[in-house]
Amino acid sequence: MRNTPIHFDTVKKKMTESGLNSVGRSSIREIKKLVDQIEEATGEKFIRMEMGIPGLPPSEIGVQGQIEALKKGVAAIYPDIQGIKPLKDEISRFVKLFMDIDVREEGCIPTVGSMQGGFAAFLMLSRLFEERDTTLFIDPGFPVHKMQHRVLGLKFESFDVYNYRGEALREKLEEYFSTGKIHSVLYSNPNNPSWICFTEDELKIIGELATKYNVVIMEDLAYFGMDFRKDYSKPGVAPFQPTVARYTDNYILFISSSKAFSYAGERIGMMVISNNLFKSRYKNLLEHYPSDEFGYAMVFGTMYPLSSGTSHSAQYALKAMLKAANDGDLNFVEEVKDYGKKAEIMKKLFIDNGFEIVYHTDIDVPIAHGFYFTFSYPGMSAEELLNELVYYGISAISLLITGSEREEGIRACTSLIQHDQMVDLESRLFRFNQDHKTK
Ligand SMILES: Cc1ncc(COP(=O)(O)O)c(C=O)c1O
């Protein structure tokens, strides 16, 4: 038996009982279950970095808005499928004030989490053109989007952007677009899992090519405003959240309320369809929808059969939060800045103990400190490292399930780690480094 910070035999036993051959190859939820069991058996608290869930209480303004709406009886009434008018108006204001883009309220549609926005968009975008059947993911990315493609039976291709930053991105995208198969592209910015952020030049390249090849860009802004290197928190004041929407009019934005407003539990997000795409007509849509107009088909042909709209009271919650942000009464960015502070401390502890940050720059500047970061340990694959870290009371996920080609990489999520756990993290990383001295 080895002497490790978490009792060696107990960890081994729980791993065998779980039936998982390797932690390094398991899904996020499988790892969560295993760690829950080890924590219970040993009484030791892990440094839990596997799940990307908000570590903060929900926005009080949202909760109050929702309670008021419930008390007024909205629970009994079906909401409009396209979303309630006051919320649509606030979404349109929000993208103007925080992104400096103009989108009519008809294109601002609440969804059951940004997850549903993605599902609805994938369904429609794969049906725009008979000859185009493939989504392109700029990876690394959020594994559930690929899962959505699999259950819908849709094709996708992907590449790891690690080696294609800056001008190299143009050539890589043209390589895919010129095949004539690609109908749309998806990426998240800031990126889950690597926390890289595209530069304005890169967004311009993506936008220009989207227009040139008539490809729709899906920009996933699940971590809106959370590149803390710049202050995107002031409504109507530059700098604004960077977006491809300034470089093409062929886009859909997914804006989640889960992290920016810590409202994950109510499953409410926003899908923002550009004015141009909303009104665009595709004759191929008539095969499946009552109209060939993208926006109409989205609301009455896609959102209707999926869920017939989004929770009525949650829409009022989101309306209240957005109104407060738009009016300058709620600094939602300030509320989540602690993720960045924790990331800075944690990254230093990892680096001081022999680890390396995998995705470490945005071309020539260090990446921001935020919700996630990626790390590796010299001489170990991600699978080996994750399997070993469990004995040191540290849990995370492999980058391999995110489409990354960095076989050594691991994603760490900062959200659930408390400041008073940093001491434990430091001593466990120190022990790990002592026990695994690199040559
Ligand atoms: C990149 C990305 N997109 C989408 C989502 C899901 O967002 P929502 O909770 O609004 O469905 C997440 C959640 O972790 C995410 O990281």
PDBQT file of the ligand as one rigid body, heavy atoms in Angstrom, charges set to zero:
ROOT
HETATM    1  C1  LIG A 501     -19.648  26.382 -23.585  1.00  0.00    +0.000 C 
HETATM    2  C2  LIG A 501     -20.966  26.102 -22.950  1.00  0.00    +0.000 A 
HETATM    3  N1  LIG A 501     -22.081  26.204 -23.673  1.00  0.00    +0.000 NA
HETATM    4  C3  LIG A 501     -23.283  25.974 -23.138  1.00  0.00    +0.000 A 
HETATM    5  C4  LIG A 501     -23.425  25.608 -21.818  1.00  0.00    +0.000 A 
HETATM    6  C5  LIG A 501     -24.792  25.332 -21.277  1.00  0.00    +0.000 C 
HETATM    7  O1  LIG A 501     -25.439  26.485 -20.883  1.00  0.00    +0.000 OA
HETATM    8  P1  LIG A 501     -26.903  26.447 -20.250  1.00  0.00    +0.000 P 
HETATM    9  O2  LIG A 501     -26.768  26.121 -18.809  1.00  0.00    +0.000 OA
HETATM   10  O3  LIG A 501     -27.432  27.848 -20.477  1.00  0.00    +0.000 OA
HETATM   11  O4  LIG A 501     -27.718  25.444 -20.998  1.00  0.00    +0.000 OA
HETATM   12  C6  LIG A 501     -22.300  25.490 -21.025  1.00  0.00    +0.000 A 
HETATM   13  C7  LIG A 501     -22.411  25.072 -19.619  1.00  0.00    +0.000 C 
HETATM   14  O5  LIG A 501     -21.500  24.657 -18.972  1.00  0.00    +0.000 OA
HETATM   15  C8  LIG A 501     -21.039  25.745 -21.602  1.00  0.00    +0.000 A 
HETATM   16  O6  LIG A 501     -19.910  25.629 -20.894  1.00  0.00    +0.000 OA
ENDROOT
TORSDOF 0
